[in-house]
């Protein structure tokens, strides 16, 4: 409960700091850069190093790919039925198919499952969501706008991403015991992720584009926050018989709001930027309630 209160207060603080212009407009960019280059690599080096590989790792990694595939099929169908503009469909596929498994997911996992759940969350994020963003995300953004990203560009994005570098390093260091001082330093650096991430998200919240986007927003968030995690739950639990905390956390990550980077990617490719931004902002606000419901429903998994 303390961690959840911290997240809510940081989110509100970000909104207030933007509202009263107490911090520069580029504050989110600076905070996000710190998180990417310091907080996330520190958490990765700390918790992946301690990860015990289980038989569920395939399902953990597959979650992000399955959600994106469902998103592509669902929104292409909806786009044809409602005659939506091509760029709107592209925006919905990106924001509906990419889960915020890092900036929001890791703090939420810490709040609901404790520090011990972070290792599973990092695996889901780095080997699932991040790779989906860097491959399918970039490809679909190109398809629904103009131009096609090359294999070299995608490989560069993946292998130069600091948390991914930290992931590879953490795996290599698994047989090596960390000294106590390094564990303490990594933990304190990693502890900055939760407050800074939610502060940055709150700072970027914009509600001025609601007019004219209510229907598409409702469809997009219904898929992202309800239908997609429900489909994963039915697949993983009743059909495949998967159980345990790693599966709980994987399904919890599937219920996360849209990835912030998905809106950035959509905006860069001119894929209905107002709708993409609203998907992220409103998705985050609503997810405070929906994630609690999913956590409660999945306690017995």
C-alpha positions in Angstrom: 0.0 0.0 0.0 2.9 2.4 0.8 4.4 1.8 -2.7 1.0 2.4 -4.4 0.5 5.7 -2.4 4.0 6.8 -3.5 3.1 6.1 -7.2 -0.2 8.1 -7.0 1.4 11.0 -5.2 4.3 11.2 -7.8 1.7 11.1 -10.6 -0.3 13.9 -9.1 2.9 15.8 -8.4 3.9 15.6 -12.0 0.5 17.0 -13.1 0.7 19.9 -10.6 4.3 20.7 -11.6 3.2 21.0 -15.2 0.0 22.9 -14.3 1.9 25.6 -12.4 5.0 25.6 -14.6 7.4 24.8 -11.8 9.7 22.7 -14.0 11.0 23.1 -17.6 8.9 21.7 -20.5 11.7 19.2 -21.3 11.5 17.7 -17.8 10.0 14.4 -19.0 12.7 13.9 -21.6 15.4 14.4 -18.9 13.7 12.1 -16.4 13.1 9.4 -19.1 16.7 9.6 -20.1 17.8 9.1 -16.5 15.5 6.1 -16.1 16.7 4.5 -19.4 20.4 5.0 -18.7 20.5 4.6 -14.9 17.4 3.3 -13.1 16.4 0.4 -15.5 19.9 -0.9 -16.1 20.5 -0.9 -12.3 17.3 -2.9 -11.7 18.1 -5.3 -14.5 21.7 -5.9 -13.2 20.3 -6.5 -9.7 17.2 -8.7 -10.2 18.0 -10.6 -13.4 21.2 -11.7 -11.8 19.1 -13.4 -9.1 16.6 -14.8 -11.5 15.9 -18.5 -11.3 14.9 -19.7 -14.8 11.7 -21.6 -14.8 9.7 -23.6 -17.3 7.4 -20.5 -17.7 9.9 -18.2 -19.3 8.6 -19.0 -22.7 5.1 -17.9 -21.7 6.5 -14.8 -20.0 8.4 -13.7 -23.1 5.5 -14.6 -25.5 3.0 -12.3 -23.8 4.1 -9.1 -25.5 4.1 -10.8 -28.9 0.7 -12.3 -28.5 -0.8 -9.0 -27.3 0.6 -7.2 -30.3 -0.7 -9.9 -32.7 -4.2 -9.7 -31.1 -4.0 -5.9 -31.4 -3.2 -6.0 -35.1 -6.0 -8.4 -35.9 -8.6 -6.6 -33.7 -8.0 -3.1 -34.8 -7.7 -3.9 -38.5 -11.1 -5.6 -38.2 -12.5 -2.6 -36.2 -11.0 -0.2 -38.7 -12.8 -1.9 -41.6 -16.1 -2.1 -39.8 -16.1 1.5 -38.7 -14.2 2.9 -41.8 -11.5 4.4 -39.6 -8.7 6.4 -41.2 -5.6 4.3 -41.9 -3.4 6.4 -39.6 -6.0 6.0 -36.7 -5.9 2.2 -37.1 -2.1 2.4 -37.0 -2.2 4.5 -33.8 -4.6 2.0 -32.2 -2.5 -1.0 -33.1 0.6 0.5 -31.6 -0.9 1.8 -28.4 -3.2 -1.1 -28.0 -0.5 -3.7 -28.7 2.4 -2.4 -26.7 2.1 -2.7 -22.9 3.8 -0.3 -20.5 5.7 -3.1 -18.8 8.6 -0.8 -17.7 7.8 2.7 -16.6 4.4 1.8 -15.1 4.7 -2.0 -15.0 7.8 -2.3 -12.8 6.6 0.2 -10.2 3.2 -1.5 -10.2 4.7 -4.9 -9.8 6.8 -3.6 -6.9 3.7 -2.1 -5.3 1.5 -5.3 -5.6 4.1 -8.1 -5.5 7.1 -6.6 -3.8 10.8 -6.5 -4.9 10.8 -10.2 -5.5 8.5 -9.8 -8.5 10.7 -7.4 -10.4 12.9 -10.1 -12.0 10.0 -11.6 -13.8 8.7 -8.2 -14.8 12.1 -7.3 -16.3 12.1 -10.5 -18.3 8.6 -9.8 -19.6 9.6 -6.2 -20.4 13.1 -6.8 -22.0 12.6 -10.0 -23.9 8.9 -9.3 -24.7 7.7 -5.8 -24.8 10.9 -4.1 -25.8 11.7 -6.5 -28.6 8.2 -6.2 -29.9 8.5 -2.4 -29.9 11.9 -2.5 -31.6 10.7 -4.9 -34.4 7.0 -5.2 -34.9 6.3 -1.7 -33.5 8.7 0.0 -35.8 7.6 -2.1 -38.8 3.9 -1.4 -38.3 4.6 2.3 -37.8 6.3 2.3 -41.1 3.6 0.3 -42.8 0.8 2.6 -41.6 2.7 5.8 -42.4 5.3 5.7 -45.1 8.6 3.9 -45.6 9.9 0.6 -44.1 12.5 0.4 -41.4 15.6 -1.6 -42.3 17.0 -4.6 -40.5 20.1 -2.6 -39.6 18.1 0.2 -38.0 16.1 -2.3 -35.9 19.2 -4.2 -34.8 20.9 -0.9 -33.8 17.9 0.2 -31.7 17.9 -3.2 -29.9 21.6 -3.7 -29.1 22.3 -0.1 -28.1 19.4 0.2 -25.7 21.0 0.5 -22.2 18.6 -1.8 -20.4 19.1 -4.4 -23.0 22.9 -4.2 -22.6 22.4 -4.5 -18.9 20.2 -7.6 -19.4 22.9 -9.3 -21.5 25.5 -8.4 -18.8 23.3 -9.6 -16.0 22.9 -13.0 -17.7 26.6 -13.3 -18.2 27.2 -12.4 -14.6 24.7 -15.0 -13.1 27.5 -17.4 -12.0 29.4 -14.5 -10.3 28.4 -13.4 -6.7 27.9 -9.6 -6.4 29.8 -8.0 -3.5 27.5 -6.5 -0.8 28.4 -2.9 -1.7 27.4 -3.4 -5.4 24.0 -4.9 -4.4 23.3 -1.9 -2.2 24.3 0.6 -4.9 22.3 -1.1 -7.6 19.2 -1.2 -5.3 19.4 2.5 -4.4 19.9 3.4 -8.1 17.0 1.2 -9.1 14.7 2.6 -6.4 14.6 5.9 -8.4 12.6 4.3 -11.2 9.2 4.3 -9.6 8.9 8.0 -8.4 10.7 9.4 -11.5 8.6 7.4 -14.0 5.3 8.3 -12.5 6.4 12.0 -12.1 7.3 12.1 -15.8 4.0 10.5 -16.9 1.9 12.9 -14.7 3.9 15.8 -16.1 2.9 14.8 -19.7 -0.8 14.2 -19.1 -3.0 16.2 -21.6 -6.8 16.0 -21.8 -7.4 18.7 -24.3 -8.0 16.3 -27.2 -10.9 14.3 -25.8 -13.5 16.0 -28.1 -13.9 13.9 -31.2 -11.9 11.0 -29.9 -14.2 9.5 -27.3 -15.4 6.5 -29.4 -12.0 5.5 -30.7 -10.5 6.0 -27.2 -13.2 3.9 -25.6 -12.6 1.1 -28.1 -8.8 1.3 -27.7 -8.8 1.2 -23.9 -11.4 -1.5 -23.7 -9.2 -3.7 -25.8 -6.0 -2.8 -23.9 -7.2 -2.9 -20.3 -9.9 -5.6 -20.5 -10.0 -7.7 -23.7 -6.3 -8.3 -24.2 -5.5 -9.4 -20.6 -8.7 -11.5 -20.6 -7.6 -13.3 -23.7 -4.1 -14.0 -22.2 -5.7 -15.2 -19.0 -8.0 -17.7 -20.8 -5.0 -18.9 -22.9 -2.5 -19.3 -20.1 -4.6 -20.5 -17.2 -7.6 -22.7 -18.4 -6.1 -23.8 -21.7 -2.3 -24.2 -20.9 -2.7 -24.8 -17.2 0.0 -22.3 -16.2 0.2 -21.2 -12.6 2.5 -19.5 -10.1 3.7 -16.0 -9.4 5.6 -15.7 -12.6 2.4 -16.3 -14.6 0.5 -13.9 -12.3 3.0 -11.1 -13.0 3.0 -11.9 -16.7 -0.8 -11.5 -16.9 -0.5 -8.4 -14.7 1.9 -6.9 -17.2 -0.5 -7.8 -20.0 -3.1 -5.6 -18.2 -0.8 -2.5 -18.2 -1.9 0.7 -20.0 -0.3 1.6 -23.4 3.4 2.0 -23.5 4.5 5.7 -23.5 7.0 5.0 -26.3 4.2 3.7 -28.5 2.6 7.1 -28.5 6.0 8.7 -29.2 6.4 6.3 -32.1 2.9 7.0 -33.4 3.5 10.8 -33.2 6.8 10.5 -35.0 5.1 8.8 -37.9 2.0 11.1 -37.8 -0.4 8.3 -36.8 -3.2 10.2 -35.2 -1.0 11.9 -32.4 -3.9 13.2 -30.4 -5.5 9.8 -30.1 -2.2 8.1 -29.3 -1.5 10.6 -26.5 -4.9 10.1 -25.0 -4.6 6.4 -25.1 -1.4 6.7 -22.9 -2.7 9.4 -20.6 -6.3 8.1 -20.0 -5.1 4.5 -20.0 -2.7 5.3 -17.1 -5.4 7.0 -15.1 -8.0 4.2 -15.6 -5.4 1.5 -15.0 -5.0 2.4 -11.4 -8.5 0.9 -10.9 -8.3 -1.9 -13.5 -4.9 -3.2 -12.3 -6.3 -3.6 -8.8 -9.1 -5.7 -10.2 -6.8 -7.9 -12.2 -4.5 -8.3 -9.2 -7.4 -9.4 -7.1 -8.8 -11.8 -9.7 -5.4 -13.4 -10.3 -4.4 -14.1 -6.7 -5.3 -17.8 -7.0 -3.5 -18.4 -10.3 
